[in-house]
Amino acid sequence: MAAGIRPGTRRPTGPETTGTSRPPLVRELLLVTALFVVYKFGRQLANGHETRALHNADRVWDWERALQLPGEGAVQRLLLHNETVIHVANTFYATVHFPATIAFLVWLYVHRPAHYLWSRRVLALVTTAALALHILLPLAPPRMLASAGLVDTAQVYGPSVYAATPDTDTMANQFAAMPSLHFGWALMVAIGLIAATRGRWRRLWLLHPALTLLVIVGTANHYWLDALVATALLGAALYLVPRPKQVRGGRTVAVHVRRTPTPRPAEPAVAPEPARAPESALTSGRTGAYDRADAPRLAEALR
């Protein structure tokens, strides 16, 4: 079996998905907007449970120490060495989360429609599961936990997306620490771009969730376990949502497979038999030799 590519067909340069048309733009905008609205209002349902949230925070802190996870304070002390660094970290936390995810989805929608549908479904599933956990398990962030001894860097150094006290915060739910959608979405952005592109350096996209993890822990907005739970939810979503099929190439590549006939072994050449002279009454197998036994027949023939 030999594979041939029709002349003029573009050679493959990266992954692409076959047979998938771009979904209607208006429908996708409505779906993403609806998901965002449900997420924001759903988080508000979990607000106002300060006593439960602080109690759960104590338990999570104790679990992390029992698991011998590194203390969040060690990461924060690295950032607090320089005021500019901690300010940049706060800005990253406040401004990168949503724009990076939206830019990711827009790029996939334009360039990789099937990967866009796959990523949008995964993000929707992760966000829905996270919203359920936010409602069932209100959790105060480590910056609110007195026993942790951590600094609320956003309030001290700015900028902050949260109100000074949770009771006066009408824009966000400060008791929705677990799981961390900052980290979950960032990890999906990296995985989605690695799956949708091909190149030697594409795995560098993993620096985005790595930096996000450093920021959410260093600013005391999340625990290590918040990121671990988000990773588990994302892993489950990736398992449940089928990944799009791919072929290599910047666009769909038509590969035509043709069957090459197997050559048969050559038959040995056979020399043709020499023509044989017809026997006559005058000869009996010996050319030119007269046989006396033929005389009566010859005489009969000449009568």
C-alpha positions in Angstrom: 0.0 0.0 0.0 1.5 3.4 -1.0 0.1 6.8 -0.3 0.3 9.5 -2.8 -0.6 13.2 -2.6 -2.2 14.8 -5.6 0.1 17.4 -7.2 -0.6 20.9 -6.1 -2.0 19.9 -2.7 -0.6 22.0 0.1 1.8 20.2 2.3 0.7 19.9 6.0 2.0 22.5 8.4 -0.2 22.3 11.5 -3.3 20.7 12.9 -6.7 21.5 11.4 -10.1 19.9 11.8 -12.0 18.6 8.9 -15.7 18.8 8.2 -16.6 21.5 10.8 -18.2 24.8 9.8 -18.0 27.9 11.9 -21.1 28.2 14.2 -23.3 31.2 13.8 -21.8 34.2 15.4 -24.9 35.7 16.9 -25.8 32.4 18.5 -22.4 32.0 20.0 -22.4 35.6 21.4 -25.8 34.9 23.1 -24.6 31.6 24.5 -21.4 33.0 26.0 -23.2 36.1 27.3 -25.8 33.9 29.0 -23.1 31.7 30.5 -21.4 34.8 31.9 -24.7 36.2 33.4 -25.6 32.9 35.0 -22.2 32.6 36.5 -22.2 36.2 37.9 -25.7 35.8 39.4 -25.1 32.3 40.6 -22.0 33.5 42.5 -24.2 36.1 44.2 -26.4 33.2 45.6 -23.4 32.0 47.5 -22.7 35.4 49.1 -23.6 36.3 52.7 -22.5 33.1 54.4 -19.5 34.5 56.2 -19.6 32.2 59.2 -19.7 29.0 57.1 -17.1 30.4 54.7 -14.6 31.2 57.5 -15.2 27.8 59.1 -14.6 26.0 55.8 -11.4 28.2 55.4 -10.0 26.9 58.7 -10.7 23.3 57.6 -9.0 23.8 54.2 -6.0 25.4 55.9 -5.7 22.4 58.2 -6.1 19.9 55.3 -3.2 21.6 53.4 -1.0 21.4 56.5 -1.9 17.7 56.9 -1.0 17.1 53.2 2.3 19.0 53.8 1.6 21.4 51.0 3.9 24.4 50.9 2.5 27.4 52.8 0.9 30.2 50.7 2.9 32.7 52.8 6.2 31.5 51.2 4.9 32.6 47.8 3.6 35.9 49.1 6.9 36.8 50.7 8.6 36.4 47.3 6.2 39.0 45.8 6.3 41.4 48.8 10.1 41.9 48.3 9.2 44.5 45.7 6.2 46.8 45.7 6.2 47.0 41.9 6.1 43.2 41.6 3.1 42.9 44.0 1.3 45.7 42.1 1.8 43.9 38.8 0.5 40.7 40.4 -2.6 42.5 41.6 -3.1 44.0 38.2 -2.7 40.6 36.5 -5.3 39.1 38.9 -7.8 41.9 38.2 -7.4 42.3 34.4 -6.1 39.2 32.7 -8.6 36.6 33.7 -11.6 37.5 31.4 -9.8 39.2 28.5 -7.4 36.3 28.0 -10.2 33.7 28.0 -12.3 35.8 25.5 -9.3 36.4 23.2 -8.7 32.6 23.3 -12.3 31.8 22.3 -12.3 34.5 19.6 -9.1 33.2 18.0 -10.4 29.6 18.0 -13.7 30.8 16.5 -11.9 32.4 13.6 -9.1 29.9 13.0 -10.1 26.6 14.5 -14.0 26.3 14.6 -14.0 22.7 15.9 -11.6 23.5 18.6 -13.7 26.5 19.5 -16.8 24.3 20.0 -14.7 21.8 22.1 -13.2 24.5 24.3 -16.5 26.3 24.8 -18.2 23.1 25.9 -15.4 22.3 28.3 -15.3 25.8 29.8 -19.1 25.7 30.2 -19.0 22.4 32.0 -16.2 23.4 34.3 -17.9 26.7 35.1 -21.2 25.1 35.9 -19.6 22.6 38.2 -17.6 25.3 39.9 -20.8 27.4 40.4 -22.4 24.4 42.1 -19.4 24.1 44.5 -19.4 27.8 45.2 -23.0 27.5 46.3 -22.6 24.3 48.3 -19.2 25.1 49.8 -18.7 28.8 50.5 -15.1 29.4 51.3 -13.3 32.5 52.5 -10.0 33.2 50.7 -6.7 33.0 52.8 -6.4 36.8 52.9 -9.5 36.7 55.2 -8.1 34.0 57.5 -6.5 35.5 60.6 -4.6 32.4 61.5 -2.9 32.4 58.1 -1.2 35.7 58.7 -1.3 36.8 55.1 -1.6 40.2 53.6 -4.6 41.4 51.5 -2.3 42.7 48.8 -5.0 44.2 46.7 -6.3 46.3 49.5 -2.8 47.4 50.6 -1.1 47.9 47.3 -3.9 47.9 44.8 -5.6 47.6 42.4 -8.5 45.6 43.9 -11.6 44.2 42.3 -13.3 43.5 45.6 -14.9 45.8 48.1 -13.2 46.4 51.5 -15.7 44.1 53.2 -17.7 41.2 51.7 -21.0 42.7 53.0 -20.7 45.8 50.8 -19.5 43.9 47.7 -22.3 43.9 45.1 -20.1 42.9 42.1 -18.4 39.8 43.3 -18.7 36.9 45.7 -15.7 36.9 47.9 -16.6 33.5 49.4 -16.2 31.6 46.1 -12.6 30.6 46.5 -12.9 26.9 45.7 -12.4 26.0 42.9 -10.3 28.7 41.4 -11.7 29.6 38.0 -8.8 31.9 37.5 -6.6 28.9 37.4 -9.1 26.5 35.7 -9.7 28.8 32.8 -6.1 29.6 32.4 -5.2 26.0 32.3 -7.9 25.3 29.6 -6.5 28.2 27.5 -3.1 26.6 27.5 -4.4 23.1 26.8 -6.7 24.4 24.0 -3.9 26.4 22.3 -1.5 23.4 22.5 -4.2 21.2 20.9 -5.1 23.7 18.2 -1.6 24.7 17.1 1.5 22.9 16.1 5.0 24.2 16.7 8.1 23.6 18.6 7.3 26.2 21.3 3.5 25.7 21.7 3.9 24.1 25.2 5.1 27.5 26.4 1.4 28.3 26.7 1.6 26.4 30.0 3.4 29.5 31.4 0.0 31.2 31.5 -1.5 28.9 34.1 1.8 28.7 35.9 1.9 32.5 36.3 -1.7 32.6 37.2 -1.1 30.0 40.0 1.7 32.1 41.3 -0.5 35.2 41.3 -3.6 33.8 42.9 -1.6 32.2 45.7 0.8 35.1 46.2 -2.0 37.6 46.5 -3.7 35.4 49.0 -6.9 35.1 46.9 -6.7 31.3 46.7 -5.4 28.2 48.4 -3.3 25.5 46.7 -6.3 23.2 47.0 -8.5 25.7 45.0 -6.2 25.1 42.0 -6.1 21.3 42.6 -9.9 21.1 42.6 -10.1 23.2 39.5 -7.6 20.9 37.8 -9.7 17.9 38.7 -12.9 19.5 37.4 -11.1 20.4 34.1 -9.8 16.8 33.8 -13.3 15.4 34.2 -14.7 17.9 31.6 -11.9 17.0 29.1 -12.7 13.3 29.6 -16.5 13.9 29.0 -16.2 16.2 26.0 -14.9 14.5 22.9 -11.8 16.2 21.4 -12.1 17.1 17.7 -10.5 15.0 15.1 -7.5 16.5 13.4 -5.4 16.3 10.3 -2.0 17.9 9.8 -2.0 21.0 7.8 -2.9 24.7 7.8 -6.1 23.8 6.1 -7.9 20.6 5.1 -5.5 18.5 3.2 -6.8 16.1 0.5 -4.8 13.0 0.7 -5.5 10.5 -2.1 -4.5 7.0 -1.4 -3.9 4.8 -4.5 -3.1 1.1 -4.5 0.1 0.2 -6.3 -0.2 -3.3 -7.9 2.2 -5.8 -6.7 4.5 -6.9 -9.6 4.1 -10.6 -10.6 7.2 -12.7 -11.0 8.3 -12.9 -14.6 7.6 -16.2 -16.2 10.6 -18.0 -17.8 11.0 -17.6 -21.5 10.2 -20.6 -23.6 12.0 -21.0 -26.9 9.5 -21.7 -29.8 9.6 -25.2 -31.3 11.1 -25.4 -34.7 8.7 -26.0 -37.6 8.7 -29.6 -38.6 8.6 -30.6 -42.3 5.6 -32.8 -43.1 6.3 -36.4 -43.6 5.8 -37.8 -47.0 5.5 -41.2 -48.4 9.1 -41.0 -49.4 10.4 -40.3 -46.0 9.9 -42.1 -42.7 11.4 -39.9 -40.0 14.7 -39.7 -41.8 15.0 -36.8 -44.2 16.1 -37.8 -47.7 16.2 -41.5 -46.8 14.2 -43.8 -49.1 12.4 -46.8 -47.5 11.7 -49.8 -49.6 8.7 -50.6 -47.6 7.0 -47.6 -49.1 7.3 -48.8 -52.7 4.0 -50.5 -52.9 2.1 -47.5 -51.6 4.0 -45.2 -54.0 3.2 -47.4 -56.9 -0.5 -47.4 -55.9 -0.5 -43.7 -55.6 1.0 -43.2 -59.1 -1.7 -45.3 -60.8 
